[in-house]
Amino acid sequence: MKNHQANVTVNKQRHLDSSQYFTLALVLLLATTLFAAHPFSGSSVLQEKRRPRVREAGINVGVLPVGPLNAITDVSGVMVGHTTVMRGETIRTGVTAILPHQGNLFREKVPAAIFVGNGFGKLMGSTQVNELGEIETPIVLTSTLSVPRAADALLDYMLSLPGNEDVQSVNPVVAETNDGYLNDIRGRHIAREDVFNAIKTAKGGTVEEGSVGAGTGTVAFGFKGGIGTASRKLPAKLGGYTVGILVQTNFGGVLTINGAPVGRELGKYYLREELGSVAMGGCNRLERRKPPNPDPCYPNTPDGSIIIVIATDAPVEARNLSRMAARGMLGLARTGAAGSNGSGDYAIAFSTSPELRIQISSDPATRNLARSFNLLPNDSMSPLFLAVIEATEEAIYNSLFRATTTTGRGHTVEALPLDRTLEILRSHKAL
């Protein structure tokens, strides 16, 4: 029976007329030509379904080697989870959770530090982190006005963990960017279940990027922003340590990729209208951006914020983690960020080194004992600084490359046009 069916198929194919053969051949030729010319974005459908990461597109950032996944999860034990909240035509938001390890973070805190590039933001828990030099909860990223609700849910999660039954003080670390251009931010649509889901589904391995989780409704350089990640692994002679970065991008400036003036040549950058002959400062004035009808060029504003999460397995204590966090701003600067008055630019750095974990004991006799451990000296930090700079830069590019065009609240923010971007990079020998 199978042979008979095969024969029938062959016979039908033999009866195609010459015009059908010509049409089929033409379609195949066009498809082959398009894919050969644009292997990553030969059509808008392909571009939206599978947009490449920057290295897949032939862009190598910096000089240091990347980790196996080129992600924050290359740092052993780090896990990432997302909850994407998209409902109706106005809700475009979410939660991203970063877990430094799989255990009870309150009982096994990790050394950490937070650096503030520009403080126009709401980073809950930052003062205690910098006072004590440690983090005791997952790091949660979300939308600006949802920070209190996310923090309350994070408290519920921590207090519910076995071993925390008698805990009476927890320092939740929750950071944000403002997704109000695409999202009904005043509705504060993040619920307890969204935070729990992001934490409980967090895993190692490949990290989803682009318009997901806390990056669902964000805008960067006037294009769709989102979640991006990257990593660097130092060679053995420099310690063999890994640095991983995850970013939530929602800021503006003049997009620069590998030194090439991409934003300028695409004609979308901060102050473009003010510097042109058509408009005199009108596009980005506050009164032109107020609801209910924000100006369509509002995404060119430099305001918004970025959160940079830095993980390393190097044995580095809070003081040098603060220095690493500061280098995240240098990576941000390489991308052309404007560092505006209205952008909250924060970097959160932590070490997963097991010997540096701060373990809480209920036994008074052991709680007051001195601790001894090996730390990297200052002279060993420079390669880690460069790793932070390069991985931060690449993670920001990945957030743009992987993000997809998004519509919300009557606005549409286009994804970075990859074909044109790659043409610009080739012309500047930046590929």
Secondary structure, 3 states (H helix, E strand, C coil): CHHHHHHHHHHHHHCCCHHHHHHHHHHHHHHHHHHHHCCCCCCHHHHHHCCCCCCCCCCCCCCCCCCCCCCHHHCCCCEEEEEEEEECCCEEEEEEEEECCCCCCCCEEEEEEEEEEEECCCCECHHHHHHHCEECCCEEEEEHHHHHHHHHHHHHHHHHCCCCCCCCCCCCEEEEECCCCCCCHHHCCCCHHHHHHHHHCCECCCCCCECCHHHCCCEECCEECCEEEEEEECCHHHCCCEEEEEEEECCCECCCECCECHHHHHCCCCCHHHHCCCCCCCCCCHHHCCCCCCCCCHHHCCCCCEEEEEEECCCCCHHHHHHHHHHHHHHHHHCCECCCCCCEEEEEEEECCHHHCEECCCCHHHHCCCCCCCCCCHHHCHHHHHHHHHHHHHHHHHHHHHCCCEEECCEEECCCCHHHHHHHHHHCCCC
